[in-house]
Amino acid sequence: MPDHLWNSSAQSWRAEAGHTSYPVVPVTDDAFWLQKADIGESDFLHIEALLEESLKDWYEQNRTIDKVCRSAWFLLNHKRKYIGGVGLKPGQELLIQQSIKDWQRSATTEELSVEMAGVMTMPLYTRTNDTLFVLLGCISLEDHPVSVSDLEMLGMHYRSLFYKRFEYTFVADMLSSQTVIEREAQRRTVLFHIIQRMYDKFEVDAIITEMFAIVDQMYPLVQFELLVSQGDQNLNPRVKPLVMQSSLDDMCLRTFSTGELSVAVHPGTDGDSDRMEAAIPLMGKQGIYGVFHIMSDYPLEEEDLELLVIIAEAAGRTFENARLYEQSQLLNEDLRLINNITHRLNQSLKLEEIFEFAVGELLKVFKAEHVIVLYLNPKSDRFEVVSGNVPALVGGSVDKNEGYTGLIYRNREPIIMSDYCSVPGTESIFMRETGSCSMIASPLMSSGEVIGAIYLGHPKSHYFSYDNFKLLQVITTHIGLSVANAALHSEVQRMASRDALTGLYQRRYLDDSISNYQNATYSGSLLMVDIDKFKVVNDTYGHQVGDEILKQVSRIIQRLIRDGDIAARWGGEELAVYFPQVDKSRAYHIAEQIRERVSTETEPKVTVSGGVSDWNWKDKDVSVESLFYRADMALYQAKNSGRNQIRMDAEMRS
């Protein structure tokens, strides 16, 4: 209700019946006098506008409830006269009027709920003397019915919102109708209860909502907005980010920097009164969290500014307390999260599993749209995209000095980008491919060196908070440790499975690998190689030269086979190579290349003999032993046929 209408109504209340409608409360009762303020029967003719405003508040707060948004709601005064409604459809007012006539014939005001012709009402009573002052009515759909208990609960909520508006209006009336001395005394009491209301809140959003509700009721013609520092997010449209890049002359930025009140009066135009602008810091004991920005079409009095400063100070302290509480809750949650992630990471020593788990957890924790994991390949000296949910990037690579990855590699520091879409800066394939505007990235470290990086992206600007940024650093530290442990374990396994002299795999590793391939694939070939007259080499040149010959032959074999082929030292001077998914004719061709290179590239010159066998899914006897037996027999045939040649097991059988 506008102030001038409310003041007029309040005066008429006091004039009627020669008494005030407000109960007399002892002055010493500082804690509850405002909550005991009530309306009387003489006030009922003047509160209809307040009842309608309260209904709008009630409907706005409950419209997400399915039963509420699908029903029509209305108010009747204490005499069952229609006041107004929300969500009504054409023709429903006539239904309400007809229901009122029916109630007048059959219902009493003492009933908790009355239902007739699909219309229900719930009478609501005053605080102190339980006098009926309004009825909340409902017209609900058959498929979304509102029960009596639902209506009773919603009615109690509406009653609390009405009295909340009543209290604010009552406070505004008191502040504007008393003398300066009385007004100051009442203001202290009001401020006590305002501050108490704020300190009853434990959530940042609730504190901001309460602050706006207070100042809007006290100064309905003044515009208010709250500018907060980066990292604070609120759905209220009047809560906006404080732009740090503004001019130093900007009032709000100056107030945020100095923590002092700023006031400016702007001359009016065409005879209009001067306009006032003010910036009040939202300050706690540990810092400034934002600026309360005020814009008024008329100059505010000094005592009004003092009152707003006090409200802002109270809001700042409660805001800080709420943030500290939320941060402590988040910290506890983050610690539990980090502990769980670390525990899960330590359960695996395989890089693929670690990266896959990390991608899934990061998407859940940060609610990001996109994530990729890069790992530095020591052979190519490039960062490869080894995991993520961006198919176009997975499998690709980037130079370690390129783009943001280069920055991370050089500086060993994480990166946060809040609005890449407006200020691109460094070129980023990740941001361009995913269409992200916000990004946080952090290096994976091992022994002080960057071994990888993790990127998180989201299409919204300013999506990731500074707390997200810090949490990612902690999580990537643990992921980096797990990756380093997995890499170390892999290297230990590799060393354990390798022959120390030749660098080829050991016989047991070859046996296990062939067995795995036979279970997972359809065919393969095996080459057995033996250095001809190796004992003569040892007897002639010594064992050191013999060892060198073994190394030379092993290097030739490794050069000529594919990355997926497995070369092993079978024993002594015998070597073996398994070719997955390769038929024996192709294996024979490779074996011939090996034989020719050995005869020309070794020093002192030696030759080799070889035997090739193969298997496929049609074989009745598919086993590692049978494959080796047939290759060994072919090798034996090559030796007996003059050496320096390759034989296939089919030739031996023919």
FIPA-414849 format. One record per residue (C-alpha): residue number from 1; residue in one letter; y, z, x. Coordinates in steps of 0.2 Angstrom, whole numbers, plus 5000, padded with zeros to 4 digits. Each point is the difference from the previous one (the first is absolute). Example, Ala and Ser with C-alpha at 12.3 -4.5 7.8 and 13.67 -1.06 7.14 Angstrom:
REM FIPA-414849
k	r	v	w	u
1	a	4978	5039	5062
2	s	5017	4997	5006
//
This chain:
REM FIPA-414849
k	r	v	w	u
1	m	5000	5000	5000
2	p	5017	4996	5007
3	d	5011	5015	5006
4	h	5014	4998	4987
5	l	4987	4999	4985
6	w	4990	5015	5007
7	n	5015	5010	5002
8	s	5006	4996	4982
9	s	4983	5005	4994
10	a	4999	5016	5010
11	q	5017	5005	4993
12	s	4994	4996	4982
13	w	4984	5011	5003
14	r	5011	5015	5005
15	a	5011	4997	4985
16	e	4987	5000	4987
17	a	4995	5017	4993
18	g	5012	5008	5012
19	h	4987	5002	5014
20	t	4994	4991	5015
21	s	4982	4992	5000
22	y	4996	5006	5017
23	p	4991	5017	5001
24	v	5009	5014	5009
25	v	4991	5002	5017
26	p	5004	5015	5012
27	v	5010	4995	5015
28	t	4988	5008	5011
29	d	4986	4989	4995
30	d	5003	4987	5013
31	a	4983	4993	5000
32	f	4997	4994	4982
33	w	5016	4999	4990
34	l	5001	4981	5000
35	q	4982	4999	4995
36	k	5004	5012	4985
37	a	5014	4989	4994
38	d	4995	4994	4983
39	i	5006	4990	4984
40	g	5003	5008	4983
41	e	4999	4993	4983
42	s	5019	4996	5000
43	d	4997	4989	5015
44	f	4987	4988	4991
45	l	5014	4989	4993
46	h	5006	4996	5018
47	i	4985	4997	5011
48	e	4993	4984	4993
49	a	5007	4990	5014
50	l	4993	5012	5013
51	l	4983	4999	4991
52	e	5000	4981	5001
53	e	5004	5000	5019
54	s	4986	5012	5003
55	l	4988	4989	4990
56	k	5005	4985	5012
57	d	4997	5012	5015
58	w	4983	5005	4993
59	y	4995	4982	4996
60	e	5005	4994	5017
61	q	4990	5014	5009
62	n	4984	4997	4989
63	r	5000	4981	4997
64	t	4986	4998	5013
65	i	4989	5009	4988
66	d	4990	4987	4990
67	k	5001	5010	4984
68	v	5019	5003	5002
69	c	5004	4982	5004
70	r	4990	4993	4986
71	s	5007	5011	4986
72	a	5017	5001	4992
73	w	5010	5017	5001
74	f	5014	5007	4990
75	l	5010	5016	4996
76	l	5003	5009	4984
77	n	5013	5014	4999
78	h	4997	5017	4993
79	k	5002	4993	4982
80	r	4988	4985	5004
81	k	5014	4988	5001
82	y	4996	4985	5011
83	i	5011	5001	5017
84	g	4993	4986	5010
85	g	4985	4993	5010
86	v	4992	4990	5014
87	g	4987	4987	5000
88	l	5002	4996	4982
89	k	4995	4984	4993
90	p	5009	4991	4985
91	g	4995	5008	4984
92	q	4995	5017	5007
93	e	5016	5008	4996
94	l	4996	4996	4981
95	l	4983	5008	5003
96	i	5008	5016	5007
97	q	5012	5001	4985
98	q	4986	4999	4988
99	s	4990	5013	5010
100	i	5015	5011	4999
101	k	5000	4999	4981
102	d	4982	5004	4999
103	w	5002	5015	5012
104	q	5014	5007	4989
105	r	4988	5000	4985
106	s	4985	5007	5009
107	a	5003	5007	5017
108	t	5008	5016	5007
109	t	5010	5002	5016
110	e	4988	5014	5005
111	e	4985	4989	5003
112	l	4997	4996	5019
113	s	4997	4982	4996
114	v	5001	4988	4985
115	e	4992	4983	4998
116	m	5003	4988	4986
117	a	4999	4981	4999
118	g	4996	4999	5019
119	v	5015	5010	5005
120	m	4999	5017	5008
121	t	5014	5013	5004
122	m	5000	5015	5011
123	p	5013	5013	4996
124	l	5009	5008	5016
125	y	5008	5017	5000
126	t	5015	5009	5009
127	r	4997	5011	5015
128	t	5005	5017	4994
129	n	4999	5001	4981
130	d	4986	4986	4997
131	t	5011	4990	4988
132	l	4995	4982	4996
133	f	5013	4989	5007
134	v	4992	4983	5002
135	l	4983	4991	4996
136	l	4992	4987	5012
137	g	4992	4986	4990
138	c	4987	4987	5005
139	i	4992	4984	4993
140	s	4985	4996	5010
141	l	4988	4986	5000
142	e	4982	5001	4994
143	d	4992	4995	5017
144	h	5012	5012	5009
145	p	5002	5015	4988
146	v	5011	5015	5005
147	s	4991	5016	4995
148	v	5008	5016	4994
149	s	4997	5008	5017
150	d	5007	4985	5009
151	l	5016	5001	4988
152	e	5001	5019	5003
153	m	5000	4998	5019
154	l	5012	4986	5000
155	g	5011	5010	4988
156	m	5001	5014	5012
157	h	5005	4988	5014
158	y	5014	4993	4990
159	r	5006	5018	4995
160	s	5001	5004	5019
161	l	5010	4984	5004
162	f	5012	5004	4985
163	y	5003	5017	5007
164	k	5003	4993	5018
165	r	5013	4988	4993
166	f	5007	5015	4990
167	e	5002	5011	5015
168	y	5008	4986	5011
169	t	5012	4996	4985
170	f	5003	5019	4998
171	v	5004	5002	5018
172	a	5012	4985	4999
173	d	5009	5008	4985
174	m	5002	5016	5008
175	l	5007	4993	5016
176	s	5013	4990	4991
177	s	5006	5012	4986
178	q	5003	5016	5010
179	t	5015	5006	5010
180	v	5000	4998	5019
181	i	4995	5017	5003
182	e	4986	5000	4987
183	r	4995	4983	5005
184	e	4998	5005	5018
185	a	4989	5015	4995
186	q	4990	4989	4988
187	r	4998	4987	5014
188	r	4992	5012	5012
189	t	4988	5005	4987
190	v	4996	4982	4995
191	l	4998	4995	5019
192	f	4988	5014	5002
193	h	4989	4993	4986
194	i	5003	4982	5006
195	i	4994	5005	5018
196	q	4986	5010	4993
197	r	4994	4985	4990
198	m	5001	4990	5016
199	y	4990	5013	5010
200	d	4987	4999	4987
201	k	4996	4983	5005
202	f	4987	4996	5014
203	e	5001	4981	5000
204	v	5014	4989	5007
205	d	5000	4988	4985
206	a	5001	5015	4988
207	i	5015	5007	5009
208	i	5009	4984	5000
209	t	4997	4997	4982
210	e	5006	5018	4996
211	m	5016	4997	5010
212	f	5004	4984	4991
213	a	4997	5009	4983
214	i	5012	5014	5004
215	v	5014	4989	5006
216	d	4998	4987	4987
217	q	5002	5014	4986
218	m	5015	5008	5008
219	y	5009	4984	5005
220	p	4994	4986	4988
221	l	5014	4988	5005
222	v	4997	5001	5019
223	q	4988	4989	5009
224	f	4988	5008	5012
225	e	4987	4993	5013
226	l	4990	5007	5014
227	l	4999	4991	5017
228	v	4985	5006	5010
229	s	4995	4996	5018
230	q	4986	4988	5004
231	g	4982	5007	4996
232	d	5005	5008	4983
233	q	4994	4990	4985
234	n	5004	5004	4982
235	l	4998	4990	4984
236	n	5016	5005	4993
237	p	5012	4985	5000
238	r	5015	5011	5005
239	v	4991	5005	5016
240	k	5004	4987	5013
241	p	4997	4998	5019
242	l	5014	5005	5011
243	v	5005	4984	5011
244	m	5002	5006	5018
245	q	5007	4984	5005
246	s	5016	5002	4989
247	s	5017	5001	5007
248	l	5006	5016	5008
249	d	5014	5000	4987
250	d	4986	5002	4986
251	m	5003	5016	4992
252	c	4982	5004	4996
253	l	4994	4996	5018
254	r	5014	5011	5007
255	t	4995	5014	4989
256	f	4982	4998	5005
257	s	5005	5000	5019
258	t	5012	5015	4999
259	g	4993	5011	4986
260	e	5017	5001	4992
261	l	5007	4996	4983
262	s	5010	4984	4999
263	v	5012	4996	4985
264	a	5010	4984	4997
265	v	5012	4996	4986
266	h	5002	4982	4995
267	p	5016	4994	4991
268	g	4997	4994	4982
269	t	5005	4982	4995
270	d	5010	4995	4985
271	g	5005	5017	4995
272	d	4983	5008	5002
273	s	4998	5017	5007
274	d	4995	5002	5018
275	r	4981	5000	5004
276	m	4992	5012	5011
277	e	4985	4998	5012
278	a	4991	5015	5009
279	a	4985	5002	5011
280	i	4992	5017	5002
281	p	4986	5003	5013
282	l	4983	5004	4993
283	m	4997	5013	5014
284	g	4987	5013	5004
285	k	4998	5012	5015
286	q	4991	4987	5011
287	g	5010	4985	4996
288	i	5009	4988	4988
289	y	4988	4990	4989
290	g	5012	4989	4990
291	v	5017	4999	4992
292	f	5005	5004	4982
293	h	5012	4985	4996
294	i	5012	5003	4985
295	m	5011	4987	4992
296	s	5012	5005	4986
297	d	5013	4990	4990
298	y	5012	5016	5000
299	p	5003	5012	5014
300	l	4989	5016	5000
301	e	5008	5017	5001
302	e	4997	5010	5016
303	e	4989	5012	4991
304	d	4990	4986	4994
305	l	4997	4994	5017
306	e	4996	5018	5006
307	l	4987	5001	4986
308	l	4992	4983	5005
309	v	5000	5006	5018
310	i	4991	5016	4996
311	i	4987	4990	4989
312	a	4997	4988	5014
313	e	4998	5014	5013
314	a	4987	5008	4988
315	a	4992	4983	4998
316	g	5000	4998	5019
317	r	4991	5016	5003
318	t	4987	4998	4987
319	f	4998	4982	5005
320	e	4996	5006	5018
321	n	4988	5013	4994
322	a	4991	4987	4989
323	r	4999	4988	5014
324	l	4994	5013	5012
325	y	4987	5005	4987
326	e	4995	4982	4997
327	q	4999	4997	5019
328	s	4989	5015	5003
329	q	4988	4994	4986
330	l	5000	4983	5008
331	l	4997	5007	5017
332	n	4985	5010	4994
333	e	4994	4984	4992
334	d	5003	4990	5015
335	l	4991	5012	5011
336	r	4985	4999	4988
337	l	5001	4981	5000
338	i	5001	4999	5019
339	n	4985	5012	5002
340	n	4990	4990	4987
341	i	5004	4983	5009
342	t	4997	5007	5017
343	h	4983	5007	4994
344	r	4995	4983	4993
345	l	5006	4990	5015
346	n	4990	5011	5012
347	q	4984	4996	4990
348	s	5000	4982	5006
349	l	5000	4993	5018
350	k	5001	4981	4994
351	l	5017	4992	5001
352	e	4997	4989	4984
353	e	4996	5016	4990
354	i	5015	5009	5007
355	f	5012	4986	4996
356	e	4992	4997	4983
357	f	5002	5018	4995
358	a	5017	5002	5007
359	v	5006	4985	4989
360	g	4993	5007	4984
361	e	5008	5018	5004
362	l	5017	4993	5005
363	l	5001	4990	4984
364	k	4996	5015	4989
365	v	5011	5013	5010
366	f	5016	4989	5001
367	k	4997	4990	4984
368	a	5004	4985	5010
369	e	4997	4982	4994
370	h	4995	4993	5017
371	v	4993	5006	5016
372	i	4993	4993	5016
373	v	4992	5007	5016
374	l	5003	4991	5017
375	y	4989	5004	5015
376	l	5004	4994	5018
377	n	4987	4989	5007
378	p	4999	5003	5019
379	k	4992	4983	5003
380	s	5014	4990	4991
381	d	5013	5013	5003
382	r	5006	4997	4982
383	f	5001	5011	4984
384	e	4987	4994	4988
385	v	5000	5004	4981
386	v	4983	5008	4998
387	s	5002	5008	4983
388	g	5011	5000	4985
389	n	5003	4994	4982
390	v	5010	4984	5005
391	p	4987	4986	5002
392	a	5012	4988	5007
393	l	5003	5011	5015
394	v	4983	5008	5003
395	g	4992	4991	5015
396	g	5016	4994	5007
397	s	5009	5007	5016
398	v	5017	5003	5006
399	d	5007	5001	5018
400	k	5003	5017	5006
401	n	5018	4996	5003
402	e	5004	4992	4984
403	g	5010	5007	4985
404	y	4998	5018	4994
405	t	4983	5001	5008
406	g	5009	4997	5017
407	l	5012	5014	4996
408	i	4986	5012	4996
409	y	4991	4995	5016
410	r	5015	5001	5011
411	n	5008	5016	4992
412	r	4984	5009	4995
413	e	5009	5005	4985
414	p	4998	4998	4981
415	i	5011	4989	4989
416	i	5008	5002	4983
417	m	5008	4986	4990
418	s	5008	5004	4984
419	d	5007	4983	4994
420	y	4994	4985	5010
421	c	5003	4989	4985
422	s	5019	5002	5002
423	v	5001	5003	5019
424	p	4985	4992	5008
425	g	5004	5003	5018
426	t	4985	4996	5011
427	e	4989	4987	4994
428	s	4984	5007	4992
429	i	4984	4990	4995
430	f	4994	5015	4990
431	m	5016	5002	4990
432	r	5001	4982	4997
433	e	4982	4997	4995
434	t	4999	5015	4988
435	g	5018	4999	4993
436	s	5003	5018	5005
437	c	5017	5008	5000
438	s	4995	5017	5006
439	m	4989	5003	5016
440	i	4994	5014	5011
441	a	4990	4997	5015
442	s	4993	5011	5014
443	p	4990	4997	5016
444	l	4982	5005	5003
445	m	5000	5009	5017
446	s	4987	5004	5013
447	s	5004	5009	5016
448	g	5018	4996	4998
449	e	4997	4982	4998
450	v	5002	4989	4984
451	i	4983	4994	4994
452	g	5005	4994	4983
453	a	5012	5002	4985
454	i	5000	5003	4982
455	y	5012	4992	4987
456	l	5003	5005	4982
457	g	5011	4990	4989
458	h	5007	5000	4982
459	p	5011	4988	4990
460	k	5012	5013	4995
461	s	5015	5004	5011
462	h	5002	5018	5006
463	y	4982	5003	4994
464	f	4994	5011	5015
465	s	5008	5017	5003
466	y	5003	5008	5017
467	d	4986	5012	4995
468	n	4988	4985	4999
469	f	5006	4994	5017
470	k	4996	5017	5008
471	l	4983	5001	4991
472	l	4995	4983	5006
473	q	5004	5005	5018
474	v	4988	5015	4998
475	i	4986	4990	4992
476	t	5001	4986	5012
477	t	4999	5012	5014
478	h	4983	5006	4993
479	i	4994	4982	4997
480	g	5005	4995	5018
481	l	4989	5014	5007
482	s	4986	4995	4989
483	v	5002	4982	5006
484	a	5000	5005	5018
485	n	4985	5011	4997
486	a	4991	4985	4992
487	a	5005	4988	5014
488	l	4994	5013	5013
489	h	4983	5002	4991
490	s	4998	4981	4999
491	e	5004	4999	5018
492	v	4987	5013	5005
493	q	4987	4992	4989
494	r	5004	4983	5008
495	m	4998	5008	5017
496	a	4984	5008	4995
497	s	4993	4984	4993
498	r	5005	4990	5015
499	d	4991	4997	5017
500	a	5010	5007	5014
501	l	4996	4986	5012
502	t	5002	4984	4989
503	g	5011	5006	4986
504	l	4988	4993	4988
505	y	4993	5010	4986
506	q	4984	5010	5003
507	r	4983	4995	4993
508	r	5000	5014	4986
509	y	5017	4994	4993
510	l	4993	4982	4999
511	d	4985	5005	4991
512	d	5010	5010	4987
513	s	5012	4986	4998
514	i	4987	4987	4997
515	s	4991	5011	4987
516	n	5017	5002	4991
517	y	5003	4981	5000
518	q	4982	4997	4993
519	n	5004	5011	4986
520	a	5017	4993	4996
521	t	4999	4981	5005
522	y	4988	4986	4997
523	s	4997	4993	5018
524	g	5003	5002	5019
525	s	4994	4995	5017
526	l	4995	5010	5016
527	l	5002	4994	5018
528	m	4990	5009	5014
529	v	5007	4996	5018
530	d	4992	5004	5016
531	i	5007	4997	5018
532	d	4988	4990	5009
533	k	4993	5007	5016
534	f	5011	5015	4999
535	k	4989	5011	5012
536	v	5003	4987	5013
537	v	5019	5002	4998
538	n	4998	5019	5002
539	d	4989	4998	5015
540	t	5011	4987	5008
541	y	5017	5006	4997
542	g	4998	5018	4995
543	h	5001	5009	4983
544	q	5019	5000	5001
545	v	5000	4981	4999
546	g	4987	5001	4987
547	d	5011	5011	4989
548	e	5014	4988	5003
549	i	4989	4985	4994
550	l	4996	5010	4984
551	k	5019	5002	4997
552	q	5004	4982	5003
553	v	4986	4994	4988
554	s	5006	5013	4987
555	r	5018	4994	5001
556	i	4994	4982	4998
557	i	4990	5005	4984
558	q	5015	5009	4993
559	r	5012	4986	5002
560	l	4988	4987	4991
561	i	4996	5010	4985
562	r	5010	5005	4984
563	d	5008	5016	4997
564	g	4987	5005	4987
565	d	4985	4996	5011
566	i	4992	5014	5009
567	a	4995	4999	5018
568	a	4990	5014	5008
569	r	4991	5005	5016
570	w	4981	5000	4995
571	g	4994	5008	5016
572	g	5001	4996	5018
573	e	5005	4982	5002
574	e	4996	4996	4982
575	l	5015	4997	4988
576	a	5000	4996	4982
577	v	5012	4992	4987
578	y	4999	5001	4981
579	f	5009	4987	4990
580	p	5003	5005	4982
581	q	4999	4986	4987
582	v	4996	4987	5013
583	d	4984	4989	5000
584	k	4990	4998	5016
585	s	5006	4982	5004
586	r	5018	5007	5001
587	a	4994	5015	5010
588	y	4990	4988	5011
589	h	5016	4990	5004
590	i	5010	5016	5005
591	a	4985	5005	5010
592	e	5000	4984	5010
593	q	5019	5002	5003
594	i	4997	5017	5007
595	r	4986	4993	5011
596	e	5011	4986	5007
597	r	5014	5012	5004
598	v	4989	5013	5008
599	s	4993	4986	5012
600	t	5018	4995	5005
601	e	5011	5015	4999
602	t	4989	5014	5008
603	e	5002	5005	5018
604	p	4987	5000	5008
605	k	4993	4987	4989
606	v	4987	5005	4987
607	t	4992	4993	4985
608	v	4994	5007	4984
609	s	4986	4996	4987
610	g	5001	5004	4982
611	g	4990	5001	4984
612	v	5007	4998	4982
613	s	4993	5006	4984
614	d	5007	5001	4982
615	w	4997	5007	4983
616	n	5006	4996	4982
617	w	4997	5008	4983
618	k	4985	4989	4997
619	d	4990	5008	5014
620	k	4985	5011	4995
621	d	5002	5010	5016
622	v	5018	5004	5002
623	s	5002	5014	5013
624	v	5009	5004	5016
625	e	4983	5002	5009
626	s	4994	4983	4995
627	l	5016	4991	5004
628	f	5000	5008	5018
629	y	4982	4996	5002
630	r	5002	4981	4996
631	a	5016	4999	5011
632	d	4990	5008	5014
633	m	4986	4989	4998
634	a	5012	4985	5001
635	l	5008	5007	5016
636	y	4982	5002	5008
637	q	4997	4982	4996
638	a	5016	4995	5008
639	k	4996	5010	5016
640	n	4983	4993	5001
641	s	5007	4982	4998
642	g	5010	5001	5016
643	r	5015	5011	4995
644	n	5018	4995	4998
645	q	4997	4995	4982
646	i	5001	5005	4982
647	r	4985	5000	4988
648	m	5000	5003	4981
649	d	4985	5010	4992
650	a	4995	4984	4990
651	e	4997	4991	5016
652	m	4989	5014	5006
653	r	4990	5000	4983
654	s	4998	4981	5001
//
